[in-house]
Amino acid sequence: MLFMTNPIYAESSKNSRMNRPKPFALREWLTLQRLRWHLVALVLATVVFAYLGPFGTYIRMSFGERVAFWGLAMLINWGFGIVSTLAMVAWLPSQVPVVARVVVGSLVAAIPGTATVAGIQILFDGKFPPSLTFYTLFFSVAIIHVVLGLIIWMAIDARLGRVDEPFSLVKSEGDREETPSPILERLPARLRGSLLHLQVQDHYVEIHTDQGSHLVLMRFGDALKELGGTTGMQVHRSHWIARDALTRITRHDNRTIAHLSNGAAIPVSRRYAKALREANWV
């Protein structure tokens, strides 16, 4: 029987809370949409720095050499910036403004970033430029990290939807709050509304609520186990819908379509159509 309060193969609500995975990991941050925009920003920053030639690279190197130099320096520092910023956003107290957490993360990233730039300088020139000191270099790299970190965070990460605690640890049993749908904890706080629909997107599950949608890297079967007490039904191998979200069922060209309150039209496969009728959803 596919009509359910808890989904197929669901554990008890207690076990589901105890065994569910961490609400977010770095790999879930690395969505294709977010990576695409980060790549665009990385290329633009590399071109700008190659053209301007900071740290004396304009004088000592040709444009092609500057592209190689700043492409390598930017790529490595970009990785430092992402990891450090996400860590600071997660670990610093929520009372600290997110902008301040991004700044702290950028400053922390500037430490290995400065060593990286110094190493690349030696790699390209055979020596560290005598006109620079490590402290001067760190100050310059720190400014670049902070400025780019704030621009990227506001222009890309905040707009695409970020999680509040990217690296948060699983809380102890006494600290957990009872929630009807544990899967909602995987969403940014602003999207944690009434659960409407789950949809498979390659290796991701797109979670739809009445507040919006968000992609989460997880298996569909694991998503069904985190529905908690939300009444709903799997209607297709790639779709689950909530009972309260369903507005009507139609048939067109021998196809059954479930229409939801958010305007979505969800295909119902023959395998699940019978269960819809038995549950009096049709």
matplotlib code that plots the C-alpha trace (Angstrom):
import matplotlib.pyplot as plt

x = [0.0, 1.6, -0.7, 1.1, 1.8, 5.4, 6.9, 7.8, 10.5, 10.3, 11.7, 9.9, 10.0, 12.5, 14.9, 14.6, 15.7, 18.5, 19.9, 19.4, 22.5, 24.0, 21.8, 24.4, 27.8, 30.3, 29.3, 25.7, 27.0, 28.7, 25.7, 26.1, 24.3, 26.5, 29.7, 28.9, 28.6, 31.7, 33.6, 32.4, 33.5, 36.9, 37.6, 36.6, 38.8, 41.8, 41.4, 41.2, 44.2, 46.2, 45.4, 46.3, 49.4, 49.5, 52.7, 54.9, 53.7, 52.8, 56.4, 58.1, 55.7, 54.0, 50.2, 50.2, 52.5, 50.3, 47.2, 49.0, 50.3, 46.9, 44.9, 46.8, 46.9, 43.2, 42.2, 44.0, 42.9, 39.3, 39.3, 40.8, 38.1, 35.2, 36.2, 37.2, 34.1, 31.7, 33.4, 33.2, 29.6, 28.8, 31.0, 30.8, 27.8, 24.6, 24.7, 27.6, 26.3, 26.9, 28.9, 31.3, 31.6, 32.4, 35.1, 36.7, 36.6, 38.3, 41.0, 41.7, 41.9, 44.4, 47.0, 47.5, 46.6, 49.6, 52.0, 50.5, 51.1, 54.6, 55.3, 54.0, 56.1, 59.2, 58.0, 57.7, 60.7, 63.0, 63.0, 60.7, 60.5, 62.9, 60.4, 57.8, 57.8, 55.7, 53.6, 53.0, 52.0, 49.6, 48.0, 47.3, 46.1, 43.8, 42.2, 41.6, 40.1, 37.8, 36.6, 36.1, 34.6, 31.9, 31.1, 30.9, 28.9, 26.3, 26.2, 26.1, 25.8, 23.2, 21.1, 21.3, 20.3, 22.7, 22.3, 22.6, 25.0, 26.9, 29.2, 26.9, 27.3, 24.4, 22.8, 22.4, 19.0, 18.2, 18.9, 16.7, 13.3, 10.4, 9.7, 7.0, 9.4, 13.1, 14.0, 13.1, 16.2, 18.2, 16.7, 17.7, 15.6, 13.7, 12.4, 11.2, 7.5, 4.9, 6.3, 4.6, 6.6, 9.9, 11.4, 14.5, 17.1, 20.0, 21.8, 19.9, 16.4, 14.6, 12.5, 9.5, 7.7, 5.2, 8.2, 10.2, 12.5, 16.0, 18.3, 19.8, 22.4, 20.9, 19.2, 15.4, 14.9, 16.7, 14.6, 11.4, 12.7, 12.9, 9.3, 8.4, 4.7, 3.9, 1.0, 1.8, 2.3, 5.0, 3.2, 6.2, 9.7, 10.9, 8.1, 6.5, 3.6, 2.0, -1.7, -2.4, -0.7, -2.9, -5.7, -7.0, -6.2, -6.7, -6.3, -5.0, -4.0, -4.2, -1.8, -2.7, -1.6, -1.6, -2.0, -0.5, -1.3, 2.0, 0.9, 3.1, 1.7, 3.2, 3.0, 1.4, 2.8, 0.5, 2.3, 1.0, -2.4, -4.2, -2.9, -4.3, -7.7, -7.6, -6.6, -9.6, -7.2, -8.8]
y = [0.0, 3.2, 5.7, 6.4, 8.6, 7.5, 6.5, 3.0, 1.3, 4.2, 3.6, 4.8, 8.5, 8.0, 5.9, 8.3, 11.2, 9.2, 7.7, 10.5, 11.9, 15.3, 18.1, 19.4, 18.6, 20.4, 18.2, 19.5, 23.0, 22.0, 22.1, 22.5, 25.9, 27.3, 25.9, 27.4, 30.9, 30.4, 29.3, 32.4, 34.7, 32.8, 33.4, 37.0, 37.6, 35.9, 38.0, 41.2, 40.4, 39.2, 42.6, 44.7, 42.7, 43.3, 42.5, 43.6, 40.8, 43.4, 44.4, 41.0, 38.9, 38.8, 38.7, 34.9, 34.4, 36.6, 34.6, 31.4, 33.0, 34.4, 31.5, 29.2, 31.6, 32.4, 28.7, 27.6, 30.7, 30.2, 26.8, 28.2, 30.9, 28.5, 26.1, 28.7, 30.9, 28.0, 26.9, 30.3, 30.8, 27.4, 27.6, 31.2, 32.0, 32.9, 36.3, 37.3, 38.9, 36.7, 39.5, 39.4, 35.7, 35.9, 38.5, 36.3, 33.3, 35.4, 36.5, 32.9, 31.9, 34.6, 32.9, 29.8, 32.0, 34.2, 31.2, 30.0, 33.3, 33.4, 29.9, 30.7, 33.8, 31.7, 29.0, 31.6, 33.9, 31.6, 33.8, 35.9, 39.5, 41.7, 44.6, 42.5, 41.4, 38.5, 40.9, 43.3, 40.3, 39.0, 42.4, 42.6, 39.0, 39.5, 42.6, 40.6, 37.7, 40.0, 42.0, 39.0, 36.9, 39.5, 40.0, 36.3, 35.6, 38.3, 37.9, 34.1, 32.2, 34.3, 34.5, 30.7, 29.9, 28.9, 26.7, 28.1, 25.4, 23.8, 21.7, 21.4, 18.2, 16.0, 17.3, 15.2, 13.6, 16.1, 19.0, 17.9, 19.5, 17.4, 18.1, 16.5, 16.2, 15.8, 16.4, 20.1, 20.5, 20.1, 23.3, 26.9, 28.3, 30.6, 27.6, 25.4, 25.6, 23.0, 20.1, 19.8, 17.6, 15.7, 15.2, 13.3, 15.4, 13.2, 12.5, 15.2, 15.4, 18.7, 19.5, 21.8, 23.6, 26.4, 28.7, 27.6, 24.8, 23.5, 20.8, 18.4, 15.7, 12.5, 9.3, 9.4, 6.4, 8.2, 11.3, 9.2, 7.9, 11.5, 12.5, 11.9, 12.3, 14.1, 12.3, 11.7, 9.2, 8.2, 8.5, 7.9, 6.5, 10.1, 11.9, 12.0, 14.4, 15.5, 14.8, 18.4, 19.7, 17.8, 19.9, 17.6, 14.5, 14.7, 12.2, 13.3, 10.9, 8.0, 9.7, 10.5, 13.9, 15.1, 18.9, 20.5, 23.8, 25.3, 24.8, 21.8, 19.0, 15.7, 12.5, 9.5, 6.2, 3.2, 1.4, 3.9, 4.9, 2.0, 3.1, 6.6, 5.2, 2.8, 5.8, 7.8, 10.5, 10.3]
z = [0.0, -1.2, 0.7, 3.9, 6.9, 6.9, 3.5, 2.3, 4.4, 6.9, 10.4, 13.5, 14.0, 16.9, 14.8, 11.9, 14.0, 15.5, 12.3, 9.8, 8.2, 8.8, 7.5, 5.1, 3.8, 1.5, -1.4, -1.1, -1.5, -4.8, -7.0, -10.7, -10.7, -8.0, -9.5, -12.8, -11.4, -9.3, -12.4, -14.3, -11.4, -11.2, -14.9, -14.7, -11.7, -13.4, -16.5, -14.4, -12.3, -15.4, -17.1, -14.0, -13.1, -9.3, -7.2, -10.0, -12.4, -15.0, -15.4, -15.0, -17.1, -20.5, -20.6, -21.2, -18.2, -16.1, -17.1, -16.1, -12.8, -11.7, -13.0, -10.7, -7.8, -8.1, -8.4, -5.2, -3.2, -4.4, -2.8, 0.4, 0.4, -0.1, 2.6, 5.1, 4.6, 4.8, 8.0, 9.7, 8.7, 10.3, 13.4, 14.6, 16.8, 15.0, 16.9, 14.7, 11.5, 8.4, 6.8, 9.7, 9.5, 5.8, 6.6, 9.3, 6.9, 4.2, 6.6, 7.7, 4.0, 3.3, 5.5, 3.3, 0.3, 1.0, 1.2, -2.1, -3.9, -2.5, -3.7, -7.2, -7.3, -6.6, -9.1, -11.9, -11.0, -9.2, -6.2, -4.0, -5.3, -3.2, -3.4, -1.4, 2.2, 3.5, 5.7, 2.8, 0.6, 3.3, 3.7, 0.0, -0.3, 2.7, 1.1, -2.1, -0.2, 1.8, -1.1, -3.4, -0.6, 0.2, -3.5, -4.3, -1.1, -1.8, -5.6, -5.8, -2.5, -0.8, -4.0, -4.7, -1.2, 1.5, 4.5, 8.0, 9.3, 6.4, 8.6, 11.7, 13.7, 14.5, 17.7, 20.8, 21.4, 24.1, 21.8, 18.9, 18.2, 17.2, 13.5, 11.3, 8.3, 9.2, 5.5, 6.0, 8.1, 4.9, 3.5, 4.1, 6.9, 4.6, 2.6, 5.5, 4.9, 4.2, 2.2, -1.2, -3.6, -4.0, -7.4, -8.6, -10.5, -11.5, -8.2, -6.4, -4.9, -5.5, -2.4, -3.0, -0.2, -0.2, 0.3, -2.7, -3.9, -3.2, -4.5, -2.0, -2.9, -1.6, -2.8, -3.4, -1.1, 1.7, 1.1, 1.5, 4.9, 6.1, 5.5, 9.1, 9.7, 6.4, 4.6, 1.0, -1.7, -4.3, -7.7, -10.0, -9.7, -9.6, -7.7, -4.3, -3.5, -0.2, 0.2, 1.2, -1.9, -4.3, -5.9, -8.7, -10.8, -14.6, -17.5, -20.9, -23.8, -21.4, -19.0, -15.4, -14.1, -10.4, -10.1, -7.0, -5.2, -6.4, -10.1, -10.7, -12.9, -11.8, -14.0, -12.3, -13.6, -14.1, -11.3, -8.8, -10.3, -8.7, -5.3, -5.9, -6.6, -3.6, -1.4, -2.7, -4.1, -7.5]

ax = plt.figure().add_subplot(projection="3d")
ax.plot(x, y, z, "-o")
ax.set_aspect("equal")
plt.show()
